[in-house]
């Protein structure tokens, strides 16, 4: 099985519907969704792993990410390329060694303005428990969520 880390952006008032949509759309691996919050704004990011060996429908406001575990840095490939160019005099050198400690606990992405660095904290971890529904024969499985707040 090949896993892919996805990140769906949302805001606090839409967090529960966003989690419902993620769980309805994907088989979330490890039954966990990490909810990160931006240190500088009200933006939330739901990060979760899916099996990428099957065809995926990508939800709106969702990006594919990579992760450096030792610094908890999340990044897109485009953002990594932009980062390398910004610290290597405009030259994209794929062998350039990034000092990941300078990007600890952040998400690196790109937008129309270029490289975007979002400092993050874990807001909560959502544990997904799937159980058989006795009340609804049409839908034999039901998901329950357990939120563990960390902030």
N, C-alpha and C positions, 0 to 999 in steps of 0.2 A: 504494500500500500504506500502510495506517495501522498504526503500531506502538504497542504498549502495553508499559510497563515493569511487570513483575511481581516480587514478592518472596516467596520461600518460606522460612519460618522453620524452623530445625532446630538440632540440637546436633552436636558433633564426631563422636560415635559413629554418628550416622545420616547423616553428610554424603554418603558414597558412594551409599547407597540413595536418598537424596533427589535427587541429581544424576541417577541412573539413571531415576528416576520422571519428572523434569522432561524429560529427553531423549526418553523413551518417549511422553510426553503431548503435547509441543509441538514445533513446528519452531522451534528457538531461532534467532533472527536474529543475524547476524554471528558465529555459532558461538562465542559466549563467554558464560560465566556468571561473574559477579563474586561471590566469596564474601567477605562482610563479617563481621567479628566485633565484638561489643559490647565496648567498653572496660571496662565495669563488670560483665559477667556472662559466662557460657559460651555465650550465645546466638549462633547464626550465622544469617546472612541470605544467601540465594542470590538475586541479582538478575539479570534477563535480559529481553530484549525478544522479543516475539512479534508476529505479524501479527494485529491485532485486527479486520481486515475479515472474517475467518472466525469461525464460531461457536467459542467457547472453553469448555472444561471447566476450572473453577477447582479446583486441587488443595487439599486440606486445608492449613491454616496458610499460605495464600497470600493476598496482598493486592495490589491495583493501586496503583501509585505514580506520582507526578510528580517531576520533578527540576529543581533549579536548578543548572545546570552550573558556574557561576562559583564556587559555594561547596560544591559536591558535597552538597547538601542533598536528601534524599529525603523525600517527604511524601504523605499522603493528603489528599483534599479536606476530609474531616471534621476532620483534625488541623489543617489550615490555618485552618479556621473557628474551632476552639477556640483556636488560638494568637492569632488576631486579637482574639477576645473577651478573652483573658487579658491582653493588653497594651493594650487600648483600652477600659478601664473597663467591661468586660462587654458592649460594643456590637459587633455584627457589622456591619462596614462593608466591603463588597466592594471599595471603592476604597482601603482602608487600605494603605499601603506598608510592608511588612515589611523590616526591616534584616536581610537574609539572612546577612550576615557574622557575626551573633550565633549562627547555627545551622549553622556550617561543619562538614562531616564528621559529619552526624548524620541519623538517620531520625526523622521526626515521625509518630506514629500515635496512635490512641485505643484505649482499652480501657474496661472498666466503671468505672475510677477517673478517667477523663478523658484529658487530653493526656499522652502519653508521649514523652519525648525519649530516644533511644538514641544515645549517642556511638559512632561506628564507625571502624574501620580496615579497609583491604583486607587480608584474610588470604591470598587467592590468587585467581588467575584460571584458570578451567577453559576450555581450548580444546577444542572438539568437532570431531573429524575423522570424517567419514562416508565409509566405503569399501565397496566391493562385497565381500560375503562369498563366498569360493569353497567353503567347507566346508558351507554350509547353504543348499540350494536353496529351502527353505521361507521363509527370511528372507534376501532378496537383498542387504540392506544391513546394515552393522554399524557401530556407533559406537565410536570410541576416544577416550579422554580424555587430555589432557595438562595436568597441574597445574603451574602456575608459582607457587611460594610467594613471598610478598612480606613475610612476617613472620618 
